[in-house]
Amino acid sequence: MFLLRRQKDFRMKPTVVILGASADRAKFGNRAVRAYARLGYEVYPIHPRAAEIEGHRAYRSILDVPVLRLDRISIYLPPQIGLEVIDEVAHKPATEVWFNPGSESDELLQRARALGLNVVQGCSIVDIGVNPHELD
């Protein structure tokens, strides 16, 4: 009984990958890391060169994230870069894939849907109830 409760509690923490995470606190890729962490998400920032962002280990690729299935992927990349990594995103199953303002293009969204991703367009920070302009 105790073991079952402990396993359930462990999995209760929602997971999010921030594709396009940034060490620059003014950028939305950084604000997202802070907003999700503030609400108790297990945050996995993706950045090709950073080792850490806001105290969270950063990963070079979404494929390096040590979680089999994610609750959410939030994208803060320019569409042309998004097109370069969207196939990797499809190899890391997630309940939702959020394309934040400026990260989407018709071509990218069409490709994401063709890969079977559950595409959501909008500001994922606002969706979780945080005003990104009020993050300190």
A tleap script that builds the chain and sets N, CA, C and O, in Angstrom:
source leaprc.protein.ff14SB
mol = sequence {
  NMET PHE LEU LEU ARG ARG GLN LYS ASP PHE
  ARG MET LYS PRO THR VAL VAL ILE LEU GLY
  ALA SER ALA ASP ARG ALA LYS PHE GLY ASN
  ARG ALA VAL ARG ALA TYR ALA ARG LEU GLY
  TYR GLU VAL TYR PRO ILE HIE PRO ARG ALA
  ALA GLU ILE GLU GLY HIE ARG ALA TYR ARG
  SER ILE LEU ASP VAL PRO VAL LEU ARG LEU
  ASP ARG ILE SER ILE TYR LEU PRO PRO GLN
  ILE GLY LEU GLU VAL ILE ASP GLU VAL ALA
  HIE LYS PRO ALA THR GLU VAL TRP PHE ASN
  PRO GLY SER GLU SER ASP GLU LEU LEU GLN
  ARG ALA ARG ALA LEU GLY LEU ASN VAL VAL
  GLN GLY CYS SER ILE VAL ASP ILE GLY VAL
  ASN PRO HIE GLU LEU CASP
}
set mol.1.N position { 0.827 -1.189 0.000 }
set mol.1.CA position { 0.000 0.000 0.000 }
set mol.1.C position { 0.879 1.263 0.000 }
set mol.1.O position { 0.668 2.172 -0.803 }
set mol.2.N position { 1.863 1.309 0.908 }
set mol.2.CA position { 2.754 2.458 0.967 }
set mol.2.C position { 3.500 2.651 -0.343 }
set mol.2.O position { 3.641 3.782 -0.810 }
set mol.3.N position { 3.978 1.574 -0.942 }
set mol.3.CA position { 4.710 1.642 -2.198 }
set mol.3.C position { 3.847 2.223 -3.316 }
set mol.3.O position { 4.322 3.029 -4.116 }
set mol.4.N position { 2.584 1.815 -3.370 }
set mol.4.CA position { 1.692 2.338 -4.408 }
set mol.4.C position { 1.473 3.833 -4.250 }
set mol.4.O position { 1.495 4.566 -5.239 }
set mol.5.N position { 1.263 4.294 -3.036 }
set mol.5.CA position { 1.040 5.714 -2.804 }
set mol.5.C position { 2.292 6.507 -3.187 }
set mol.5.O position { 2.193 7.568 -3.803 }
set mol.6.N position { 3.445 5.999 -2.829 }
set mol.6.CA position { 4.692 6.689 -3.136 }
set mol.6.C position { 4.894 6.799 -4.650 }
set mol.6.O position { 5.304 7.853 -5.135 }
set mol.7.N position { 4.618 5.747 -5.392 }
set mol.7.CA position { 4.746 5.792 -6.848 }
set mol.7.C position { 3.760 6.795 -7.441 }
set mol.7.O position { 4.115 7.542 -8.353 }
set mol.8.N position { 2.554 6.819 -6.945 }
set mol.8.CA position { 1.541 7.751 -7.448 }
set mol.8.C position { 1.988 9.191 -7.206 }
set mol.8.O position { 1.881 10.030 -8.101 }
set mol.9.N position { 2.491 9.488 -5.996 }
set mol.9.CA position { 2.947 10.837 -5.676 }
set mol.9.C position { 4.091 11.252 -6.581 }
set mol.9.O position { 4.168 12.406 -7.004 }
set mol.10.N position { 4.988 10.310 -6.882 }
set mol.10.CA position { 6.132 10.615 -7.732 }
set mol.10.C position { 5.665 11.055 -9.118 }
set mol.10.O position { 6.228 11.997 -9.675 }
set mol.11.N position { 4.670 10.411 -9.679 }
set mol.11.CA position { 4.210 10.708 -11.032 }
set mol.11.C position { 3.234 11.880 -11.097 }
set mol.11.O position { 2.851 12.309 -12.185 }
set mol.12.N position { 2.837 12.392 -9.957 }
set mol.12.CA position { 1.855 13.472 -9.945 }
set mol.12.C position { 2.445 14.788 -10.464 }
set mol.12.O position { 1.695 15.657 -10.909 }
set mol.13.N position { 3.751 14.950 -10.418 }
set mol.13.CA position { 4.376 16.199 -10.851 }
set mol.13.C position { 4.340 16.277 -12.376 }
set mol.13.O position { 4.930 15.427 -13.042 }
set mol.14.N position { 3.659 17.279 -12.945 }
set mol.14.CA position { 3.599 17.371 -14.407 }
set mol.14.C position { 4.954 17.739 -15.005 }
set mol.14.O position { 5.787 18.371 -14.355 }
set mol.15.N position { 5.154 17.331 -16.251 }
set mol.15.CA position { 6.425 17.559 -16.933 }
set mol.15.C position { 6.240 18.489 -18.123 }
set mol.15.O position { 5.215 18.461 -18.804 }
set mol.16.N position { 7.258 19.312 -18.357 }
set mol.16.CA position { 7.239 20.213 -19.506 }
set mol.16.C position { 8.655 20.369 -20.054 }
set mol.16.O position { 9.619 20.531 -19.305 }
set mol.17.N position { 8.749 20.315 -21.368 }
set mol.17.CA position { 9.987 20.643 -22.072 }
set mol.17.C position { 9.822 22.053 -22.628 }
set mol.17.O position { 8.787 22.382 -23.207 }
set mol.18.N position { 10.839 22.876 -22.452 }
set mol.18.CA position { 10.855 24.221 -23.035 }
set mol.18.C position { 11.882 24.201 -24.158 }
set mol.18.O position { 13.086 24.277 -23.916 }
set mol.19.N position { 11.393 24.099 -25.383 }
set mol.19.CA position { 12.265 24.128 -26.568 }
set mol.19.C position { 12.518 25.587 -26.919 }
set mol.19.O position { 11.597 26.331 -27.255 }
set mol.20.N position { 13.773 25.976 -26.834 }
set mol.20.CA position { 14.100 27.385 -27.042 }
set mol.20.C position { 14.268 28.101 -25.708 }
set mol.20.O position { 14.118 29.320 -25.625 }
set mol.21.N position { 14.580 27.336 -24.666 }
set mol.21.CA position { 14.838 27.938 -23.358 }
set mol.21.C position { 16.038 28.875 -23.486 }
set mol.21.O position { 16.929 28.661 -24.308 }
set mol.22.N position { 16.039 29.906 -22.661 }
set mol.22.CA position { 17.089 30.916 -22.745 }
set mol.22.C position { 17.594 31.277 -21.358 }
set mol.22.O position { 16.843 31.229 -20.383 }
set mol.23.N position { 18.865 31.637 -21.274 }
set mol.23.CA position { 19.436 32.137 -20.025 }
set mol.23.C position { 19.115 33.616 -19.837 }
set mol.23.O position { 19.295 34.151 -18.743 }
set mol.24.N position { 18.646 34.277 -20.882 }
set mol.24.CA position { 18.292 35.700 -20.838 }
set mol.24.C position { 16.915 35.843 -20.192 }
set mol.24.O position { 15.910 35.435 -20.774 }
set mol.25.N position { 16.869 36.417 -18.998 }
set mol.25.CA position { 15.617 36.513 -18.236 }
set mol.25.C position { 14.556 37.369 -18.908 }
set mol.25.O position { 13.385 37.288 -18.536 }
set mol.26.N position { 14.924 38.176 -19.878 }
set mol.26.CA position { 13.945 38.992 -20.595 }
set mol.26.C position { 13.212 38.205 -21.683 }
set mol.26.O position { 12.155 38.630 -22.149 }
set mol.27.N position { 13.766 37.068 -22.088 }
set mol.27.CA position { 13.170 36.290 -23.176 }
set mol.27.C position { 12.088 35.350 -22.652 }
set mol.27.O position { 12.159 34.860 -21.525 }
set mol.28.N position { 11.090 35.114 -23.494 }
set mol.28.CA position { 9.980 34.257 -23.095 }
set mol.28.C position { 10.420 32.808 -22.877 }
set mol.28.O position { 9.787 32.087 -22.106 }
set mol.29.N position { 11.482 32.372 -23.534 }
set mol.29.CA position { 12.005 31.036 -23.306 }
set mol.29.C position { 12.576 30.865 -21.909 }
set mol.29.O position { 12.691 29.741 -21.421 }
set mol.30.N position { 12.931 31.960 -21.264 }
set mol.30.CA position { 13.367 31.931 -19.872 }
set mol.30.C position { 12.175 32.111 -18.945 }
set mol.30.O position { 12.062 31.432 -17.924 }
set mol.31.N position { 11.293 33.024 -19.303 }
set mol.31.CA position { 10.110 33.257 -18.475 }
set mol.31.C position { 9.276 31.986 -18.339 }
set mol.31.O position { 8.693 31.729 -17.286 }
set mol.32.N position { 9.222 31.196 -19.409 }
set mol.32.CA position { 8.473 29.940 -19.361 }
set mol.32.C position { 9.093 28.983 -18.346 }
set mol.32.O position { 8.372 28.344 -17.579 }
set mol.33.N position { 10.403 28.879 -18.335 }
set mol.33.CA position { 11.081 28.013 -17.368 }
set mol.33.C position { 10.676 28.424 -15.952 }
set mol.33.O position { 10.325 27.577 -15.131 }
set mol.34.N position { 10.726 29.712 -15.675 }
set mol.34.CA position { 10.396 30.203 -14.344 }
set mol.34.C position { 8.922 30.012 -14.006 }
set mol.34.O position { 8.589 29.628 -12.884 }
set mol.35.N position { 8.037 30.275 -14.964 }
set mol.35.CA position { 6.597 30.156 -14.708 }
set mol.35.C position { 6.208 28.714 -14.396 }
set mol.35.O position { 5.504 28.453 -13.421 }
set mol.36.N position { 6.665 27.788 -15.219 }
set mol.36.CA position { 6.320 26.384 -14.995 }
set mol.36.C position { 6.922 25.867 -13.685 }
set mol.36.O position { 6.262 25.135 -12.948 }
set mol.37.N position { 8.163 26.242 -13.396 }
set mol.37.CA position { 8.805 25.806 -12.149 }
set mol.37.C position { 8.030 26.343 -10.941 }
set mol.37.O position { 7.845 25.635 -9.951 }
set mol.38.N position { 7.588 27.576 -11.030 }
set mol.38.CA position { 6.832 28.199 -9.941 }
set mol.38.C position { 5.557 27.414 -9.633 }
set mol.38.O position { 5.114 27.363 -8.485 }
set mol.39.N position { 4.975 26.804 -10.661 }
set mol.39.CA position { 3.727 26.053 -10.474 }
set mol.39.C position { 3.955 24.570 -10.193 }
set mol.39.O position { 2.999 23.796 -10.138 }
set mol.40.N position { 5.212 24.171 -10.014 }
set mol.40.CA position { 5.496 22.810 -9.598 }
set mol.40.C position { 5.750 21.811 -10.704 }
set mol.40.O position { 5.803 20.608 -10.446 }
set mol.41.N position { 5.908 22.278 -11.926 }
set mol.41.CA position { 6.241 21.375 -13.031 }
set mol.41.C position { 7.679 20.913 -12.923 }
set mol.41.O position { 8.534 21.627 -12.400 }
set mol.42.N position { 7.941 19.724 -13.415 }
set mol.42.CA position { 9.306 19.259 -13.632 }
set mol.42.C position { 9.708 19.837 -14.985 }
set mol.42.O position { 9.166 19.433 -16.014 }
set mol.43.N position { 10.651 20.777 -14.997 }
set mol.43.CA position { 10.988 21.539 -16.197 }
set mol.43.C position { 12.266 21.002 -16.824 }
set mol.43.O position { 13.266 20.775 -16.142 }
set mol.44.N position { 12.212 20.803 -18.142 }
set mol.44.CA position { 13.365 20.336 -18.915 }
set mol.44.C position { 13.673 21.365 -20.002 }
set mol.44.O position { 13.098 21.303 -21.088 }
set mol.45.N position { 14.582 22.319 -19.721 }
set mol.45.CA position { 14.948 23.305 -20.736 }
set mol.45.C position { 15.819 22.665 -21.822 }
set mol.45.O position { 16.685 21.840 -21.532 }
set mol.46.N position { 15.578 23.056 -23.066 }
set mol.46.CA position { 16.392 22.592 -24.184 }
set mol.46.C position { 17.149 23.797 -24.739 }
set mol.46.O position { 16.557 24.799 -25.141 }
set mol.47.N position { 18.482 23.666 -24.747 }
set mol.47.CA position { 19.354 24.720 -25.267 }
set mol.47.C position { 20.624 24.042 -25.773 }
set mol.47.O position { 21.189 23.207 -25.066 }
set mol.48.N position { 21.082 24.374 -26.967 }
set mol.48.CA position { 22.224 23.648 -27.544 }
set mol.48.C position { 23.557 23.840 -26.829 }
set mol.48.O position { 24.458 23.015 -26.983 }
set mol.49.N position { 23.701 24.923 -26.041 }
set mol.49.CA position { 24.998 25.179 -25.416 }
set mol.49.C position { 24.954 25.348 -23.894 }
set mol.49.O position { 25.978 25.165 -23.235 }
set mol.50.N position { 23.821 25.686 -23.332 }
set mol.50.CA position { 23.751 25.943 -21.883 }
set mol.50.C position { 23.758 24.640 -21.096 }
set mol.50.O position { 23.167 23.646 -21.519 }
set mol.51.N position { 24.422 24.650 -19.964 }
set mol.51.CA position { 24.427 23.488 -19.072 }
set mol.51.C position { 23.264 23.559 -18.086 }
set mol.51.O position { 22.766 22.535 -17.617 }
set mol.52.N position { 22.839 24.793 -17.780 }
set mol.52.CA position { 21.793 25.007 -16.786 }
set mol.52.C position { 21.042 26.286 -17.113 }
set mol.52.O position { 21.633 27.257 -17.585 }
set mol.53.N position { 19.756 26.287 -16.866 }
set mol.53.CA position { 18.936 27.497 -17.028 }
set mol.53.C position { 18.028 27.608 -15.814 }
set mol.53.O position { 17.220 26.719 -15.547 }
set mol.54.N position { 18.166 28.695 -15.089 }
set mol.54.CA position { 17.352 28.963 -13.897 }
set mol.54.C position { 17.391 27.802 -12.907 }
set mol.54.O position { 16.377 27.465 -12.295 }
set mol.55.N position { 18.568 27.194 -12.753 }
set mol.55.CA position { 18.739 26.121 -11.791 }
set mol.55.C position { 18.303 24.746 -12.270 }
set mol.55.O position { 18.373 23.777 -11.515 }
set mol.56.N position { 17.858 24.651 -13.507 }
set mol.56.CA position { 17.438 23.370 -14.083 }
set mol.56.C position { 18.488 22.911 -15.090 }
set mol.56.O position { 18.967 23.704 -15.901 }
set mol.57.N position { 18.837 21.644 -15.036 }
set mol.57.CA position { 19.767 21.104 -16.018 }
set mol.57.C position { 19.192 21.310 -17.408 }
set mol.57.O position { 18.027 20.999 -17.655 }
set mol.58.N position { 20.007 21.832 -18.316 }
set mol.58.CA position { 19.573 22.031 -19.705 }
set mol.58.C position { 20.054 20.854 -20.546 }
set mol.58.O position { 21.104 20.267 -20.280 }
set mol.59.N position { 19.273 20.524 -21.556 }
set mol.59.CA position { 19.579 19.419 -22.465 }
set mol.59.C position { 19.809 19.966 -23.867 }
set mol.59.O position { 19.169 20.935 -24.277 }
set mol.60.N position { 20.715 19.349 -24.590 }
set mol.60.CA position { 21.038 19.796 -25.955 }
set mol.60.C position { 19.909 19.486 -26.931 }
set mol.60.O position { 19.705 20.213 -27.903 }
set mol.61.N position { 19.182 18.414 -26.672 }
set mol.61.CA position { 18.121 17.964 -27.571 }
set mol.61.C position { 16.960 17.418 -26.744 }
set mol.61.O position { 17.156 16.940 -25.627 }
set mol.62.N position { 15.786 17.490 -27.283 }
set mol.62.CA position { 14.621 16.908 -26.608 }
set mol.62.C position { 14.795 15.397 -26.456 }
set mol.62.O position { 14.244 14.796 -25.533 }
set mol.63.N position { 15.551 14.794 -27.351 }
set mol.63.CA position { 15.774 13.351 -27.272 }
set mol.63.C position { 16.629 12.963 -26.066 }
set mol.63.O position { 16.651 11.795 -25.681 }
set mol.64.N position { 17.331 13.921 -25.470 }
set mol.64.CA position { 18.170 13.668 -24.298 }
set mol.64.C position { 17.390 13.714 -22.987 }
set mol.64.O position { 17.913 13.314 -21.947 }
set mol.65.N position { 16.159 14.190 -23.021 }
set mol.65.CA position { 15.352 14.318 -21.801 }
set mol.65.C position { 15.016 12.917 -21.281 }
set mol.65.O position { 14.501 12.087 -22.030 }
set mol.66.N position { 15.307 12.647 -19.993 }
set mol.66.CA position { 15.162 11.296 -19.446 }
set mol.66.C position { 13.745 10.931 -18.990 }
set mol.66.O position { 13.571 10.283 -17.958 }
set mol.67.N position { 12.757 11.338 -19.745 }
set mol.67.CA position { 11.357 11.026 -19.445 }
set mol.67.C position { 10.760 10.414 -20.699 }
set mol.67.O position { 10.955 10.933 -21.798 }
set mol.68.N position { 10.033 9.316 -20.542 }
set mol.68.CA position { 9.474 8.641 -21.713 }
set mol.68.C position { 8.317 9.402 -22.337 }
set mol.68.O position { 8.260 9.548 -23.558 }
set mol.69.N position { 7.391 9.891 -21.512 }
set mol.69.CA position { 6.228 10.614 -22.024 }
set mol.69.C position { 6.084 11.905 -21.227 }
set mol.69.O position { 6.128 11.905 -19.997 }
set mol.70.N position { 5.910 12.998 -21.952 }
set mol.70.CA position { 5.812 14.316 -21.336 }
set mol.70.C position { 4.361 14.787 -21.317 }
set mol.70.O position { 3.543 14.369 -22.136 }
set mol.71.N position { 4.068 15.657 -20.374 }
set mol.71.CA position { 2.738 16.253 -20.357 }
set mol.71.C position { 2.638 17.359 -21.406 }
set mol.71.O position { 1.613 17.503 -22.072 }
set mol.72.N position { 3.704 18.129 -21.543 }
set mol.72.CA position { 3.636 19.290 -22.425 }
set mol.72.C position { 5.010 19.606 -22.991 }
set mol.72.O position { 6.031 19.457 -22.321 }
set mol.73.N position { 5.007 20.045 -24.243 }
set mol.73.CA position { 6.190 20.616 -24.873 }
set mol.73.C position { 5.791 22.024 -25.283 }
set mol.73.O position { 4.777 22.217 -25.955 }
set mol.74.N position { 6.577 22.997 -24.884 }
set mol.74.CA position { 6.287 24.390 -25.198 }
set mol.74.C position { 7.428 24.929 -26.056 }
set mol.74.O position { 8.587 24.931 -25.639 }
set mol.75.N position { 7.087 25.384 -27.253 }
set mol.75.CA position { 8.097 25.763 -28.243 }
set mol.75.C position { 8.248 27.281 -28.329 }
set mol.75.O position { 7.275 28.016 -28.497 }
set mol.76.N position { 9.503 27.726 -28.209 }
set mol.76.CA position { 9.892 29.140 -28.329 }
set mol.76.C position { 11.022 29.271 -29.335 }
set mol.76.O position { 12.009 29.956 -29.067 }
set mol.77.N position { 10.895 28.639 -30.467 }
set mol.77.CA position { 11.906 28.679 -31.522 }
set mol.77.C position { 11.335 29.372 -32.746 }
set mol.77.O position { 10.127 29.315 -32.975 }
set mol.78.N position { 12.173 30.025 -33.536 }
set mol.78.CA position { 11.691 30.539 -34.819 }
set mol.78.C position { 11.204 29.367 -35.683 }
set mol.78.O position { 11.747 28.267 -35.588 }
set mol.79.N position { 10.193 29.591 -36.518 }
set mol.79.CA position { 9.628 28.493 -37.311 }
set mol.79.C position { 10.646 27.705 -38.126 }
set mol.79.O position { 10.524 26.484 -38.230 }
set mol.80.N position { 11.640 28.362 -38.702 }
set mol.80.CA position { 12.607 27.631 -39.518 }
set mol.80.C position { 13.424 26.657 -38.680 }
set mol.80.O position { 13.789 25.586 -39.165 }
set mol.81.N position { 13.720 27.010 -37.427 }
set mol.81.CA position { 14.422 26.085 -36.537 }
set mol.81.C position { 13.451 25.008 -36.049 }
set mol.81.O position { 13.828 23.847 -35.892 }
set mol.82.N position { 12.218 25.398 -35.814 }
set mol.82.CA position { 11.197 24.424 -35.438 }
set mol.82.C position { 11.058 23.321 -36.471 }
set mol.82.O position { 10.884 22.153 -36.124 }
set mol.83.N position { 11.136 23.696 -37.743 }
set mol.83.CA position { 11.069 22.691 -38.811 }
set mol.83.C position { 12.240 21.711 -38.750 }
set mol.83.O position { 12.105 20.549 -39.132 }
set mol.84.N position { 13.377 22.180 -38.273 }
set mol.84.CA position { 14.556 21.321 -38.166 }
set mol.84.C position { 14.445 20.307 -37.024 }
set mol.84.O position { 15.071 19.248 -37.076 }
set mol.85.N position { 13.654 20.623 -35.995 }
set mol.85.CA position { 13.592 19.741 -34.823 }
set mol.85.C position { 12.233 19.065 -34.622 }
set mol.85.O position { 12.078 18.272 -33.694 }
set mol.86.N position { 11.258 19.360 -35.465 }
set mol.86.CA position { 9.910 18.834 -35.237 }
set mol.86.C position { 9.859 17.307 -35.284 }
set mol.86.O position { 9.052 16.701 -34.580 }
set mol.87.N position { 10.702 16.678 -36.097 }
set mol.87.CA position { 10.718 15.211 -36.125 }
set mol.87.C position { 11.214 14.649 -34.790 }
set mol.87.O position { 10.728 13.609 -34.346 }
set mol.88.N position { 12.169 15.317 -34.149 }
set mol.88.CA position { 12.628 14.894 -32.825 }
set mol.88.C position { 11.505 15.044 -31.803 }
set mol.88.O position { 11.333 14.192 -30.932 }
set mol.89.N position { 10.749 16.123 -31.914 }
set mol.89.CA position { 9.609 16.342 -31.019 }
set mol.89.C position { 8.634 15.170 -31.129 }
set mol.89.O position { 8.114 14.692 -30.122 }
set mol.90.N position { 8.394 14.718 -32.346 }
set mol.90.CA position { 7.456 13.614 -32.566 }
set mol.90.C position { 7.961 12.302 -31.961 }
set mol.90.O position { 7.167 11.398 -31.700 }
set mol.91.N position { 9.267 12.189 -31.737 }
set mol.91.CA position { 9.828 10.973 -31.139 }
set mol.91.C position { 9.778 11.000 -29.613 }
set mol.91.O position { 10.135 10.020 -28.959 }
set mol.92.N position { 9.340 12.110 -29.054 }
set mol.92.CA position { 9.215 12.249 -27.599 }
set mol.92.C position { 7.744 12.518 -27.303 }
set mol.92.O position { 7.336 13.678 -27.244 }
set mol.93.N position { 6.943 11.479 -27.117 }
set mol.93.CA position { 5.498 11.672 -26.967 }
set mol.93.C position { 5.131 12.660 -25.867 }
set mol.93.O position { 5.710 12.655 -24.780 }
set mol.94.N position { 4.156 13.504 -26.176 }
set mol.94.CA position { 3.658 14.493 -25.219 }
set mol.94.C position { 2.153 14.640 -25.408 }
set mol.94.O position { 1.629 14.468 -26.509 }
set mol.95.N position { 1.483 14.956 -24.330 }
set mol.95.CA position { 0.037 15.166 -24.387 }
set mol.95.C position { -0.290 16.369 -25.260 }
set mol.95.O position { -1.229 16.326 -26.054 }
set mol.96.N position { 0.487 17.447 -25.114 }
set mol.96.CA position { 0.259 18.682 -25.880 }
set mol.96.C position { 1.588 19.248 -26.369 }
set mol.96.O position { 2.611 19.158 -25.691 }
set mol.97.N position { 1.546 19.832 -27.561 }
set mol.97.CA position { 2.707 20.554 -28.084 }
set mol.97.C position { 2.244 21.980 -28.368 }
set mol.97.O position { 1.451 22.216 -29.280 }
set mol.98.N position { 2.742 22.916 -27.584 }
set mol.98.CA position { 2.341 24.320 -27.679 }
set mol.98.C position { 3.284 25.090 -28.584 }
set mol.98.O position { 4.503 25.040 -28.425 }
set mol.99.N position { 2.700 25.800 -29.532 }
set mol.99.CA position { 3.443 26.717 -30.397 }
set mol.99.C position { 3.103 28.122 -29.929 }
set mol.99.O position { 2.005 28.627 -30.162 }
set mol.100.N position { 4.066 28.736 -29.265 }
set mol.100.CA position { 3.872 30.072 -28.724 }
set mol.100.C position { 3.956 31.115 -29.833 }
set mol.100.O position { 4.535 30.845 -30.885 }
set mol.101.N position { 3.386 32.307 -29.615 }
set mol.101.CA position { 3.408 33.336 -30.651 }
set mol.101.C position { 4.812 33.565 -31.207 }
set mol.101.O position { 5.765 33.761 -30.454 }
set mol.102.N position { 4.924 33.538 -32.522 }
set mol.102.CA position { 6.193 33.728 -33.205 }
set mol.102.C position { 6.916 32.434 -33.525 }
set mol.102.O position { 7.877 32.435 -34.295 }
set mol.103.N position { 6.469 31.331 -32.946 }
set mol.103.CA position { 7.135 30.054 -33.193 }
set mol.103.C position { 6.457 29.248 -34.294 }
set mol.103.O position { 6.975 28.220 -34.728 }
set mol.104.N position { 5.317 29.711 -34.735 }
set mol.104.CA position { 4.536 28.928 -35.679 }
set mol.104.C position { 4.626 29.473 -37.100 }
set mol.104.O position { 4.881 30.656 -37.322 }
set mol.105.N position { 4.409 28.581 -38.042 }
set mol.105.CA position { 4.222 28.936 -39.447 }
set mol.105.C position { 3.258 27.898 -40.000 }
set mol.105.O position { 3.107 26.821 -39.423 }
set mol.106.N position { 2.615 28.209 -41.096 }
set mol.106.CA position { 1.689 27.246 -41.690 }
set mol.106.C position { 2.392 25.925 -41.988 }
set mol.106.O position { 1.857 24.850 -41.721 }
set mol.107.N position { 3.596 26.020 -42.545 }
set mol.107.CA position { 4.345 24.813 -42.895 }
set mol.107.C position { 4.675 23.973 -41.656 }
set mol.107.O position { 4.522 22.751 -41.668 }
set mol.108.N position { 5.126 24.633 -40.595 }
set mol.108.CA position { 5.494 23.925 -39.366 }
set mol.108.C position { 4.266 23.281 -38.722 }
set mol.108.O position { 4.321 22.124 -38.305 }
set mol.109.N position { 3.173 24.015 -38.639 }
set mol.109.CA position { 1.958 23.459 -38.030 }
set mol.109.C position { 1.424 22.286 -38.840 }
set mol.109.O position { 0.970 21.289 -38.278 }
set mol.110.N position { 1.480 22.409 -40.143 }
set mol.110.CA position { 1.033 21.319 -41.011 }
set mol.110.C position { 1.900 20.075 -40.787 }
set mol.110.O position { 1.380 18.962 -40.701 }
set mol.111.N position { 3.213 20.265 -40.695 }
set mol.111.CA position { 4.126 19.135 -40.462 }
set mol.111.C position { 3.863 18.505 -39.094 }
set mol.111.O position { 3.842 17.280 -38.970 }
set mol.112.N position { 3.662 19.327 -38.076 }
set mol.112.CA position { 3.408 18.823 -36.721 }
set mol.112.C position { 2.133 17.978 -36.689 }
set mol.112.O position { 2.100 16.913 -36.073 }
set mol.113.N position { 1.106 18.456 -37.346 }
set mol.113.CA position { -0.150 17.689 -37.389 }
set mol.113.C position { 0.022 16.398 -38.178 }
set mol.113.O position { -0.528 15.362 -37.806 }
set mol.114.N position { 0.780 16.456 -39.261 }
set mol.114.CA position { 1.027 15.251 -40.066 }
set mol.114.C position { 1.785 14.190 -39.256 }
set mol.114.O position { 1.645 12.993 -39.505 }
set mol.115.N position { 2.580 14.639 -38.297 }
set mol.115.CA position { 3.312 13.718 -37.429 }
set mol.115.C position { 2.441 13.188 -36.287 }
set mol.115.O position { 2.885 12.358 -35.494 }
set mol.116.N position { 1.211 13.670 -36.212 }
set mol.116.CA position { 0.284 13.193 -35.193 }
set mol.116.C position { 0.369 13.915 -33.860 }
set mol.116.O position { -0.147 13.425 -32.856 }
set mol.117.N position { 1.012 15.074 -33.839 }
set mol.117.CA position { 1.139 15.825 -32.594 }
set mol.117.C position { -0.157 16.556 -32.266 }
set mol.117.O position { -0.864 17.021 -33.160 }
set mol.118.N position { -0.459 16.652 -30.978 }
set mol.118.CA position { -1.616 17.409 -30.513 }
set mol.118.C position { -1.194 18.876 -30.415 }
set mol.118.O position { -0.691 19.324 -29.385 }
set mol.119.N position { -1.407 19.606 -31.495 }
set mol.119.CA position { -0.940 20.978 -31.644 }
set mol.119.C position { -1.881 21.960 -30.942 }
set mol.119.O position { -3.101 21.905 -31.096 }
set mol.120.N position { -1.270 22.859 -30.166 }
set mol.120.CA position { -2.012 23.940 -29.535 }
set mol.120.C position { -1.269 25.227 -29.861 }
set mol.120.O position { -0.054 25.306 -29.679 }
set mol.121.N position { -1.987 26.235 -30.341 }
set mol.121.CA position { -1.386 27.536 -30.630 }
set mol.121.C position { -1.820 28.525 -29.563 }
set mol.121.O position { -3.010 28.656 -29.276 }
set mol.122.N position { -0.865 29.215 -28.981 }
set mol.122.CA position { -1.168 30.211 -27.965 }
set mol.122.C position { -0.005 30.350 -27.018 }
set mol.122.O position { 1.007 29.659 -27.142 }
set mol.123.N position { -0.159 31.245 -26.075 }
set mol.123.CA position { 0.885 31.461 -25.074 }
set mol.123.C position { 0.698 30.440 -23.952 }
set mol.123.O position { -0.273 30.501 -23.198 }
set mol.124.N position { 1.621 29.523 -23.856 }
set mol.124.CA position { 1.491 28.461 -22.851 }
set mol.124.C position { 1.659 29.000 -21.429 }
set mol.124.O position { 1.158 28.398 -20.478 }
set mol.125.N position { 2.346 30.108 -21.277 }
set mol.125.CA position { 2.505 30.699 -19.946 }
set mol.125.C position { 1.155 31.242 -19.471 }
set mol.125.O position { 0.760 31.025 -18.326 }
set mol.126.N position { 0.470 31.931 -20.339 }
set mol.126.CA position { -0.858 32.445 -19.993 }
set mol.126.C position { -1.806 31.282 -19.709 }
set mol.126.O position { -2.639 31.364 -18.807 }
set mol.127.N position { -1.681 30.201 -20.475 }
set mol.127.CA position { -2.550 29.039 -20.282 }
set mol.127.C position { -2.450 28.468 -18.867 }
set mol.127.O position { -3.442 27.966 -18.339 }
set mol.128.N position { -1.276 28.536 -18.250 }
set mol.128.CA position { -1.136 28.002 -16.894 }
set mol.128.C position { -1.466 29.050 -15.830 }
set mol.128.O position { -1.273 28.816 -14.637 }
set mol.129.N position { -1.966 30.211 -16.274 }
set mol.129.CA position { -2.444 31.218 -15.336 }
set mol.129.C position { -1.408 32.210 -14.854 }
set mol.129.O position { -1.583 32.827 -13.804 }
set mol.130.N position { -0.325 32.375 -15.608 }
set mol.130.CA position { 0.733 33.308 -15.218 }
set mol.130.C position { 0.821 34.399 -16.272 }
set mol.130.O position { 0.765 34.126 -17.471 }
set mol.131.N position { 0.959 35.640 -15.814 }
set mol.131.CA position { 1.187 36.761 -16.726 }
set mol.131.C position { 2.701 36.824 -16.961 }
set mol.131.O position { 3.446 37.144 -16.036 }
set mol.132.N position { 3.168 36.527 -18.174 }
set mol.132.CA position { 4.621 36.495 -18.409 }
set mol.132.C position { 5.299 37.835 -18.197 }
set mol.132.O position { 6.509 37.884 -17.976 }
set mol.133.N position { 4.546 38.923 -18.260 }
set mol.133.CA position { 5.134 40.259 -18.067 }
set mol.133.C position { 5.317 40.595 -16.594 }
set mol.133.O position { 5.957 41.590 -16.255 }
set mol.134.N position { 4.756 39.765 -15.718 }
set mol.134.CA position { 4.873 40.024 -14.277 }
set mol.134.C position { 5.862 39.078 -13.590 }
set mol.134.O position { 5.970 39.081 -12.364 }
set mol.135.N position { 6.576 38.278 -14.365 }
set mol.135.CA position { 7.569 37.383 -13.769 }
set mol.135.C position { 8.797 38.166 -13.362 }
set mol.135.O position { 9.324 38.966 -14.136 }
set mol.136.N position { 9.248 37.932 -12.141 }
set mol.136.CA position { 10.448 38.640 -11.679 }
set mol.136.C position { 11.651 37.749 -11.719 }
set mol.136.O position { 12.750 38.178 -11.365 }
savepdb mol mol.pdb
quit
